[in-house]
Amino acid sequence: MRGASPVVASDQKAGQQLSTLQRFFQYFRPYRKEIPIALLLVATGAATQSIGPFLIGWAIDNLIVPGNLPGLMLMLVGLVLIYLLGVWAIRGQILRVGGIVQRTLAQLRQDIFTKIQSLPVSFFDRSEAGDLMSRLLNDVNTVNQAFGLTIAQMLGNLFSLVGIIIAMFSINLQLGLLSNLAVPLMIFTTGLFSRWARARFRVTRETIGELSTKLEEGITSVREAQAFNRVQMNIEEFDLVNAANRDANVQAVAITAAFLPSIDFLNTLATAAVLAYGGYLAITGAATIGVVTSFLIYVQLFFRPIQILSQFYTQAQSALAGLERIFFLLDEPSQLNDAPNAFEMPPMQGEVKFEQVSFGYTPNQLVLRNVNLAAKPGQMIALVGPTGAGKSTIINLILRFYDATSGAVKIDGIDVRDVTQASLRRQMGIVLQDNILFGGTVAENIAFGVPNASQADIEAAAQLANVHEFIRSLPQGYATQLGERGAPLSQGQRQLVSIARAVLINPRILILDEATSSIDTRTETLVQEAIGRLLKGRTSFVIAHRLSTVTQADQVLVIQQGQIVERGKHDELIAEGGVYANLYALQLGDPAPSAV
Amino acid sequence: MVQSPAPQDPSSLRSLQRVLKSLSAYRWLAIGALASSLLLTAAYALTPQLFRWGIDQGIAQQNLQVVLLSAGWMVVAAIARGLFNFGQSFWAEAASQGVAYDLRNKIFSKIQNLSFSYHDQSQTSQLLTRVTSDIEQIRTFLSTSLMQVISAVVTLVSIAVILLIMNWELALITLTVIPMSAWLMVRFLRKTGHLFRLVQEQLGDLNAVLQENLFGVRVVKAFVRESAETERYTRLNHVLVDTNMATIRSIRNTFPFMFLLSNLVTVVVVGYGGAAVIADRFSIGQLVAFNSYLLLILQPILLIGFAAPAIAQAAASADRVYEVVDAEIEIRDRPNAVPFLTCGGRITFENVCFRYPGAATQALKNISFETKPKELIAILGMTGSGKSTIMNLIPRFYDVTSGAVRIDGRDVRDFTLHSLRSHIGIVFQETTLFSGSLRENIAYAKPDAPLEDVIEVAKMAQIHDFIASLPEGYETHVGERGVGLSGGQKQRVAIARTLLTDYSILILDDSTSAVDAKTAAQIHAALDDLMRQKTCTAFVIAQRISTVKNADRILLVDKGRLVAQGTHEQLMETSPLYGVILESQVKAQDKPPIAAQDAAQNMTLAAQPKEQR
């Protein structure tokens, strides 16, 4: 992913993982008083669980074989007490560890969210940011899963493993060594299998990708398939990828299905060795039956934590990779800060000026060069030009989503960098193409910029935006809950709501990116009307796609490759016969209306 | 989230039975898996007996040979266990993959064949979920949960039998652990099942807020809502922590006690068994073996407990999958359908009424008209007046509710669907391109059409010059991972795609709406020529007056009724509605947004053909 050579990369990776882990541990600092208690509980719980076989083996040798029944009973009472202590410790451990982990993960999620709120808008425009963002949800989930409910169990397993190993070695060194011989073999086998499995699972993932692509196409294009008599062919094509996916899965399972038996086999090998050598020791009198018995139980107990921990290892690996990306995000510089002596923007008149403004994400790649413009209060400025020419950049500079690389953006003669961002933006409204709405009611969405707006204000805004009647026709009216991306509203209706949202904050400067997607004709008329009302009396910057917009504009700015190449009123520009006239003839002209 | 219904829901149970029946296609794999699983259980159950033998007959009797033999047999048992274990998981997976493969093929071919009315009422995402996660749920049930439950039950039963044989008194004490931990498990699942779902839901809500703020970052900042959004997220985040803690508390009240139960049973066994050994009624080896079986008891109970919700979910999934598989294909060949061979060009609508399934009102009311051979018919009307619906009745995408659609006097329902549709070329209002090359897209209906033919239709659709200007020409990839085309370019590819078919009836459903006016005029000019040669009848639904004016006849549709027909000049005089619509279309010309984008795209594409929007 980052063009390092693979050899170096693996080394770097290990280092990276370590520092990622260290940084994750920082998150546990608030709990540094609680953690020792939690660990103590975990250790106690694990100890109570692994001491049983030890005592039972001891009892066989020292109590049962000599026939000491009262001693046996006394020991068992002691064992019950130990187990009761175990219940107390495990209950405490589940609650403490769970609490710490849940609060830590919540903090991590909170940090991510707060970071996203503080990142500059330019961050989201960079291409690698999109990639990062698309993985973010996934990463947060992986981390949740790996470190969520299972962590207490993992710690418990780790402790019992240690406890078992200690118990084994303290009972009998030779047998301990013998039964631990299998451990390196198990680790080696686990590594081998996970390498094989990775390769096979990559193929599976690819075939799943192909399958879902075909599937989605098959569903979305079913009308074409029937109209073009392609149904049979589609079914055959689907069958091919479907079968490939099945075969890849079966092949991958051949690896995973062989994994546990192999580990089990190694484990049994150790058990058999313990039985054989222990038996020999017992017969020669070098060990007792009790020792051999407890060893046999320990070796069997040994297997589960190793198996569980090895599964957790894989999960933890991908969680670490996720954490690494999360920390990469958290390390991004935060947004443009308010200047130390920034003041509140006084109530705006609405005069906007660009003075020799250049902007680039990097200084030697300017996307806007030496732009000068002046909008008088109440004027409508139409921005026209091909995609990527710099129209959006101009708008981003007015809203101070970006800061100019050189030059200055001034509103009412005040440099936007001298005022607080909140006071600046509160007096501006935007209506964007994609009309992002948020979860919540319709009313809450309209009151997005003025959370304490009264119902009357909200309805007035909706009325002005031509959407009041429609909202009232909804079963729950203004209290209708909107789902993901504003469902169940249509695109046109979403746009009307987003206009109402802008109306309610009564901005002095309005930014409008006209929708390019087709909305049905009736809603389109409503939208046009609503926008007309919204623009009235306000300074507005409109990324124009409609003829009506450019003809009504006080200034049309034609932007090409980061520069304003022509400016003036529509009629003047047409008369000029330059770039705009060409663009107009190509895109907007239609002889038909005049023919009627 | 997915609601897991009570397992006693009869339809879910029936669906689950059907899933089990579908296993019969893979009966040998299934039997192999089952047999392996039983043998595996037996091998596990036998292993402690080897311990007993080794200790009692070997160590206690000072017989080294028996010790070594028992160790040797343990290795043999391990190998057997390994083979059975592998056989069980591999064959179970293979069988389940087979069932999943069959189900996916079945549901896909059903989806492909289901009528338009079905697809109108279903959502892509829902169908997708059924084919992917629902079938995966079923598959996991077959390969994992089912096997787990079977082998758990077998294990429990066989251990119970062995213990009873070894020492029935001790066994009875020991086996009390089964109902007790089962009770704990049931209580846990009942209490916690909804908590787990709640956690999933709340996590979903939380992620939805995160996603909204990622996509809507500009809006959030412009409306100065950063702190309000952070508050919203914080609130949900806290709620999630609370629910997680509730889950943790529930775990805390169950599992430590289950462990305690099994530990107490060990204590009882050692006490009672130890006393029996001292009294010489029991051997040490038996005591050790008994203890080893205790280790095996708890696991199956946990497995059954965790498999239960998965089985309920699989049943619900099976229900949803079979719902699609069983859906009725409304439009199919009649028993004695005949092939549609040649087209004379006389298309008749006789008192056609049509109501969309589930709709309260009729979309078409008593539509009657007849076309003459070689006629070009334009259909005009407001959005939602029923223009596209009329067209959809000719290739039988829908069947009339009453009345009849006839071609050359014969009801379209008498023809075989395949032959009927292969004679009709249709360009839909909404264009769907496929991921693949432009050539593949144009040759959609005829994958082996020679390149010359593809180029020829591309020229007619006025898209050849654009394609030729791309560095990779006709091999340029479009769709998900390819070059982004503008709406107008897509429409022109779609037109070319239709022109390549063997149509004799051509239907253009508002298919140049996003193409700029000049190009649209060129397309229609090319089509005009073509129509006179190849087509017997053509229908055009269009917004542009220029297009409509060329038609031999204009059908004016309003609210599902055919209100007027005639040439442009006739309608200008007789129909006031025609005038109104014309006027609104003139206004609509005022907003050629997509055309503008199209042109802009052309400009930028020439410079950087990979640009994506």
Interface residues (C-beta under 8 A of the other chain):
Chain A: Q49 G52 I56 A59 I60 L63 I64 V65 G67 N68 L69 L72 M73 L76 L79 V80 Y83 L84 G86 V87 I90 R91 I94 L95 G98 G99 Q102 R103 A106 R109 Q110 I112 F113 T114 I116 Q117 S118 L119 V121 F124 M133 L136 L137 V140 N141 N144 G148 L149 L211 S212 T213 L215 E216 E217 G218 I219 T220 S221 V222 R223 E224 A225 Q226 A227 F228 N229 R230 V231 M233 N234 I235 F238 D239 N242 A243 N245 R246 N249 V250 V253 A254 T256 A257 A258 L260 P261 S262 D264 F265 N267 T268 L269 T271 A272 A273 L275 A276 G278 G279 Y280 A282 I283 I289 V292 T293 L296 I297 Q300 L301 P386 T387 G388 L399 F401 Q421 A422 R425 R426 M428 G429 I430 L432 D434 I436 F438 G439 F448 G449 P451 E484 R485 R501 I505 I511 E514 A515 T516 S517 S518 D520 T521 R522 E524 Q528 H545 R546 L547 S548 L583 L586 Q587 L588 G589 D590 P591 A592 P593 A595 V596
Chain B: F51 G54 I55 G58 I59 A60 Q62 N63 L64 V67 L68 S70 A71 G72 M74 V75 A77 A78 I79 R81 G82 L83 N85 F86 S89 F90 E93 A94 Q97 G98 A100 Y101 R104 N105 F108 S109 I111 Q112 N113 L114 F116 H119 T124 L127 L128 V131 T132 L203 D205 L206 N207 A208 V209 L210 Q211 E212 N213 L214 F215 G216 V217 R218 V219 V220 K221 A222 F223 V224 R225 E226 A228 E229 T230 Y233 T234 N237 H238 L240 V241 N244 M245 T247 I248 R249 I251 R252 N253 F255 P256 F257 F259 L260 N263 L264 T266 V267 V270 G271 G274 A275 V277 I278 I284 L287 V288 N291 S292 L295 M382 T383 G384 P395 F397 H418 R421 S422 I424 I426 F428 T432 F434 S435 Y444 A445 P447 E480 G487 R497 T501 S513 A514 D516 A517 R544 I545 S546 L582 S584 V586 A588 Q589 D590 K591 P592 P593 I594 A595 A596 Q597 D598 A599 A600 Q601 M603 T604 E611 R613
